[in-house]
Amino acid sequence: MEELQRFLQTVNQNGILWLLEAKPGLFAMLEDGSGNSYIPVWATKEEAEANIGDDWATYNVSTMEIAEFITWTRELGSDDIGIAISTGTEGQILPIPSKIMRQMLGGQDKSDRELVGEEFYDEEWAEPMPEDFEDEE
């Protein structure tokens, strides 16, 4: 978990993370032995560059701001694509579900107030459902 803590600290400090991109919007992907897909990300340009080769020989390093990445993780999550953080020089990765990565980077899901807009938000409407509520069907 040291690698994860270092990754999060570096990414949060710099405000960006690094990916490998074949062409605009087409990023490198990994697949594990069970058929799960992941987008690999790195905390530094040097780490990303060290992974250019083999299937990714023609890829370029690119950056993405954390806010954009957090937004993108919603789409990745709905497509069942996780995030892969490199944990070593021999290709080991730490697979993380997109939703968990979004939360680790501070991207919480929108609140009711944000979803409906300030002008339509009503404190009474936003009250939680009473525990003794019974649906009349």
C-alpha positions in Angstrom: 0.0 0.0 0.0 3.0 2.3 0.2 2.9 2.6 -3.6 -0.7 3.7 -3.4 -0.1 6.3 -0.7 2.9 7.7 -2.7 0.8 7.8 -5.9 -2.1 9.6 -4.2 0.2 12.1 -2.5 2.1 12.9 -5.7 -1.0 13.2 -7.9 -2.8 15.4 -5.3 0.3 17.6 -4.9 0.8 18.0 -8.7 -2.9 18.1 -9.6 -2.3 15.8 -12.6 -1.7 12.2 -13.4 0.0 10.6 -16.4 -1.4 8.1 -19.0 -0.3 6.6 -22.2 -2.2 7.8 -25.3 -2.2 6.4 -28.8 -4.1 9.3 -30.2 -6.4 11.9 -28.6 -8.9 10.1 -26.4 -7.5 6.6 -27.0 -5.6 5.5 -23.9 -3.6 2.4 -23.1 -5.5 -0.4 -21.4 -4.7 -3.6 -19.6 -6.6 -6.8 -19.1 -6.1 -9.3 -16.3 -6.4 -13.0 -16.5 -10.2 -12.8 -15.7 -10.9 -10.4 -18.5 -11.2 -7.3 -16.4 -10.1 -4.1 -18.1 -8.0 -1.3 -16.5 -6.6 2.1 -17.5 -3.1 2.3 -16.3 -2.1 5.6 -14.7 1.2 6.9 -13.2 2.1 9.7 -10.8 5.1 11.0 -12.8 6.1 11.4 -16.4 9.2 9.3 -15.9 7.1 6.4 -14.6 4.8 6.6 -17.6 7.6 6.9 -20.1 9.3 3.8 -18.6 6.2 1.8 -19.7 6.4 2.8 -23.4 7.3 -0.4 -25.3 5.9 -3.6 -26.7 2.2 -3.1 -27.4 2.5 0.6 -26.4 5.6 1.4 -28.4 3.8 4.1 -30.5 2.0 5.6 -27.5 2.9 9.0 -26.0 2.7 10.2 -22.4 -0.1 12.6 -21.7 -1.4 14.3 -18.6 -4.9 14.7 -17.2 -6.0 17.0 -14.5 -7.4 15.4 -11.4 -10.9 17.1 -11.8 -11.2 15.7 -15.4 -10.0 12.3 -14.3 -12.5 12.2 -11.5 -15.3 13.0 -14.0 -14.0 10.4 -16.4 -14.0 7.7 -13.7 -17.8 7.8 -13.7 -17.9 6.8 -17.3 -15.2 4.2 -16.8 -17.1 2.7 -13.9 -20.3 2.4 -15.9 -18.2 0.5 -18.5 -16.7 -1.8 -15.8 -13.2 -0.4 -16.5 -11.0 -0.1 -13.4 -7.8 1.9 -12.7 -4.4 0.2 -12.6 -1.6 1.8 -10.6 1.9 0.5 -11.3 3.5 -1.0 -8.1 6.8 -2.2 -9.5 9.3 -2.4 -12.3 8.2 -5.9 -13.3 4.7 -5.0 -14.5 2.9 -5.5 -11.2 -0.3 -3.4 -10.8 -2.7 -2.5 -8.1 -6.2 -2.8 -9.6 -8.7 -0.3 -8.2 -12.4 0.0 -9.1 -13.1 3.4 -10.7 -15.5 4.5 -8.0 -13.0 3.8 -5.3 -10.3 5.7 -7.2 -12.7 8.6 -7.6 -13.3 8.6 -3.8 -9.6 8.4 -3.0 -9.0 11.5 -5.2 -11.7 13.4 -3.5 -14.4 13.1 -6.1 -17.5 12.3 -4.2 -20.8 11.8 -5.9 -22.9 14.9 -6.2 -25.1 15.9 -3.4 -28.9 16.4 -3.7 -28.3 20.2 -3.6 -25.8 20.0 -6.6 -28.1 17.7 -8.6 -31.2 19.8 -8.4 -29.6 23.2 -8.3 -29.6 25.7 -5.5 -32.8 27.4 -6.7 -34.8 24.2 -6.5 -33.3 22.6 -3.4 -35.7 22.3 -0.5 -34.5 21.2 3.0 -37.8 19.5 3.7 -37.6 17.6 0.4 -34.1 16.5 1.2 -34.9 15.0 4.6 -34.1 11.3 4.8 -37.0 8.8 4.6 -38.4 8.1 8.1 -37.5 4.7 9.5 -41.1 3.8 10.1 -42.2 4.7 6.6 -44.6 2.2 5.0 -45.2 2.2 1.2 -48.9 2.0 0.5 -49.3 -0.3 -2.5 
